Amino acid sequence: IWCGSFQLAWNLVRDTIVKEPIRLSNAQTIADQLNASPFTTNDLASGTYYATAGVPSNDFVKSLKNDIRDRFPRLSSSLDNLHAASDGLLAFAAIEVTSKFTMPYLQNPTPLEFTDSSGRTTNLSSFGVLSKFDGRSSIELRKQPAILYSHAPSDDPETTYGRDAFELDEFILDLCKNADPQILIAMVPRKESLAAILKHIDERTAAFRKLEDYQYKSTMQGLDTLMVPDMNWQISHRFKELEGQDKRVENTNGKGLWLQEALQDISFTLDRSGARVSSTSWARYAAAPRRFAVTKPFLIAVRERKSQNPFFVMWVDNTE
């Protein structure tokens, strides 16, 4: 899992205090990764983030807490354990973004069976576009997502005719093509890093757009279904690999500083509420509908449509 709030705090120290890439003794590999990250405030919409740095005096901490209470009241409780100090440096950043679907999806009345990477299955609540649809609302719902990539073990109509549905082994969806920020769901193979998965997604979607029948494949058809697990995550992480007196700033500006605490809290919720081409030709295939059911580990990413760099990325490997 990755969220850009810690990167914003790192960038602020690097750009306004150290004023060059940070050199950190005994942790330079991680420092290099943070220094090289392309993520900046330009990847976020105005009003969705906050960042500040300074000596954590009583006045500084009080002002910070007041700012967060006024701008992002739901985040204010996360600062209960943030206290003032007489010296040192505090860098703080917050991100809060909401993306609503144009139309709420339907809640799935039956459990969705999710199989994690270890083979364990769990029944989950989910939302989407169901096979037993309700008139016009489902017709409109099928227009809402964009299919950026899909692949079945066999796309040959001779081998899929008569099946209940194509069992897709890989797909990438934009859950609401009119929503900004964009919410991507990608049921793709796991890679060595989140960055490698995002690169794989870019390559797959670029190749998919070049298909002759892209306009057809990129749109949900009348019997296609979509099922996405409901998600409600609250995660706290401590970057212990950056903490400790043996990991000191080696730059001239800030020389000798070391990270006493490097913390990040992340909350993430995904539910039914949030996150054509005209032609005179007609082609009808006597093949089964596709089934876009997120039943295996997948990646979810949230980013501004104007930006290639997401501010939230999560690989969902299991249900814990």
N, C-alpha and C positions, 0 to 999 in steps of 0.2 A: 504494500500500500504506500502511496506517496501523495502528499498534498503540499502546495507551494508556499504555505505560510512560513515554514522554517527557511526556505530559500530566500524569501523576501527579507527576513531578518539578517541572514548572512550577507546578502547583497548590500544592505544598508551599511553594515560595518565595513565591508570591503570598499565601497564606493565613496563614503563620506568621512570615514575615520582613518582606515589604513591607506586608502587611496591607491591601491594596487592589489593584484591577486594576493590573497592571504597565504603566508607560509606558516605552517603549523608543525612544530617538531613532533616526531613520532606519530604523525597522523597526516602526512602530506598527500597520500593517495586519496583519502577522502576529501581533503581540502581542495585538491586539484579537480575532483569531480564537481564539487560545489562551485568553485571558481569558474568552471567551464560551462555550467548550466545555461542554456539559452533563455530560461524562464525569467521574466521581469514583470514589473507592473504594467507594461504594455500589453501583456497577455490577459489582463483583467479589465473589466468595465469600470469606469469611474464610479466611486461610491461603494464598491464591493470589497475594499481592502483598507487596511490601516497599518502603518509602520512608523516606528519611532525608535530613537536610540539616545542614550545620555547617561549621566551619572544618576543612579537610582535613589535620589534624595527623597525625602517625604513629599515635597512639592511635585517632583517629577512623577512618582508613582501615583499620587492622588490625581494629578491631571490625566495620566494615562487611563486610570480606572474610570474617571468621569467621562472621558472621550468614548470609551468602549460602551459604557452604560447608555450614553446618548445615541451612538451610532448603531451598535449591535447589542441590544439589551439581552438577547438570549445567550450571549457569550460572557456576560459579566460575571457569572458564578465561577467561571474557569479561572478567574484572577484572585480568588479568595486567598490562595496561598502565596501570592506575590507580595513581598514585603520590601520596604526601603532598606538602604544600606548607606554607609557614610562615604564609600569609595567604590571604585570599579566602574563597570559599564554594563548597561542593560539594553539589549536590542529586543524589540517586541514587534510582532506582526500578527494580523488577524485577517481572515478572509471569510466572508459570508455571502453566498450567492444562492438565489432561488431561480429555478427554471420550470415553468409550468407548461404542461401539454396543452395544446389548443382544445382538445376534447379529452376528458378523463377516459382512460381505458376501462374495460369491463373487469370486474373482480371474478377470478376463476372460482366457481363453487366447489371444485374438486381439487385435491392435493396434487401438486406437481412433484414428481419423483426426481430428485437431484442426486447424481452419482459423483462423488468427489474423486480425487486422483488416486486414493487408496482403494477405491471400489466400493466404499460404503455408501448406501443409499439412505436418503432422508426425504420425508414428505414435507413440502413447503407450501405456504400460501403464495399465490401469484396473481398477476393481472395480465391483460392483453386483449387479443381479438380471438374469440372463441368460435368453435366450429358451428355451434347452434346459435346463430346470431339473431339479433332483434331488429329486423327491418332496416330502415334508413340509417339508424345510428351506427350499425356495424359497417354499412356501406361507406359512410363517411370516415369511420375509424380506419378502414383499410387504406385510405388515402394519406393518413397521417404519418406513418413511418416511411423511411426510404431504405431500400435494400441496397447496401453498398457492396455486398459480396455474398454469394452463397455457393455451396458445393455439396453435392450428394455423392455417395460412393459410386453411383451410376446414374447418369442423367439420360440414359437410353430408354425411350418410351417402351421398347419391346420388353425390357426387364422390369419396368416399374408399373406397367399397366395392371390395374386390378388391385394394387396395394391401397391400404387406407390412406397413406401419405408418404411422400418422400421423407426419409429419415436423413436429415442434413447432418453431416459430420463437422461442418464448419460454416459459419456465417457471421456477417458484420452488419449491424443495423444502426441507423439513425432513428431514435425512437419518435422524434417529432421534427420533421424537416423545417417547420416554421418556428420552432423554439430556439431561443438564444439566451444562454449558452446551449450548445449542442450536447446531447447525451448519446454516447455510443455504447452499444452492447456488442461484444465480439467473442463468440464462442470459437476459439482458435487454439492451436497447440501451445502449450507452455514453452517459453524460451528462457534463456539464461538471465534475462533482466526485463523489467517493464519497458525500458527503452527499446529493447530488441523486439518485444511484442508490438509496440507502436510502429516500429519500422515495418514489420511484417504486415500490419494492417494497411499502412500506406501503399505498400507494394501490391497487395491483393486488390485494394479498391481501385488503384490506377489501372491494373490489368482488366478488371471487371468492366470499367467504363469503356474499354475499347471493343467489347463484344458487339457483334452486329445486332443481336437481339437485346441489347442493354436496356432499352426503354421498357421492354416487356418484363425482363427479369428483375428490374429495379423497383417494381411496383407490386404490392400485394394483390394477388388475384382473388376471385370470388370465394374460393374455398380454402385459401391459405389461412393458417392459424398462427398466433403469436402468444407465447406464455413466458413471462419474465418474473423471477422471484421478487417478492416484496423484500425490501432491505431496510434495516434500521441499525446502524453501527455506531458505537461510541468506543473510541480507541485512544489510549494514552501511550506515548512512546518516549523513551529517554535515550538520547544519542550518547550512550556511555563511551562509544569509540572516539568521541571528540572531547570528553571530559578528563580532567586531571591535571595536576601541576607539571606532569612530564610532557604535556602537549601545549607548549607556549607559542605565542605569536612571535615570529622571528623578524618581522618587518620593522623598519625604523619607526614608523608611526604605529603605536600600540605595542611596541616591543615588550615582551614579558607577560602580556595578558594571557590568561588561561581560562578555559571554560569550566566553571564550577557546576553549572546546570545547563543542560540542553534538552528542553522538553517540548513536546507537541501533543495537543489534544485534537482529535478529529471526530466529528459527528457527520454521519451521512445517512440520508433517508431516500429511498426510491419507492414510490407507490403509483397507483393508477392515475393520480392527478399530475404528477410531475417529476418530467424531463421529459401536367399530365401531358401527355403528348397526344396530339390529334393525328389521326391517320385514316385514309380511305381504304386501307387494306385490313383484312381480318384473317386471323389464324387461330384455329381452335385445335387443341391437341387432346386426344383421348388418353391423358395421363393423370396420375394421382396428384392432388394438391400438395404443396410443400408445407412442412410443419416446423415452424421456427420456435422450438421449445428449448429454453436454456436449461438443459438437463445435465450438463457437465461443467467442469471448471471454465471460467470465462473472465474476460477483462471488461471493466467499465471505466470510461474516461469522460470527463466533463471539461469542455473548453469553450471559449468565446468563438463564435463563427468566424470572426476576423483573424483568428490566431491559429497557427498550427500546433502551438504548445499548450497542452492541457494544464489546468491548475489542480486537478484531482484525478488520480489514477489508482485503481485497485484491481488486483488479481484475486478473484474469489475461488479458492481452492476447495473449501469445505464449508459447512454450515455453522461453525463455531465462531 
